[in-house]
Amino acid sequence: RLLAKARHAQHMALFARALTERSGAMVDAARLEALEADAARACSAVASLAKAVPPSLARANAYLEALRQDGAALAELARTRGELDPEAEAPRLQSALVHGRRAISELK
């Protein structure tokens, strides 16, 4: 009789453990759903903000990207040659000047 009660207690403990694991999984699933909803709202907000960007700012970004590429090209020249060569850097500096001025004019 005592052995039967011990087995029953063991089965109850296993059942309780299974229920605890299931409830934990349900909580995790609810958290994931909440995170997915937050991510969807954030994506929607970013999309609406992207539509609201003025065209002049979008054009300025293109010039700023070109300016960044000019800087990267100058850094590459310095890395490959060890020092900047005035003949090699002059066209890049001129390009950077043009891109910088165009970005500023777009933002005015």
Helices and strands as residue ranges (DSSP letters): H 2-52, H 55-81, H 86-107
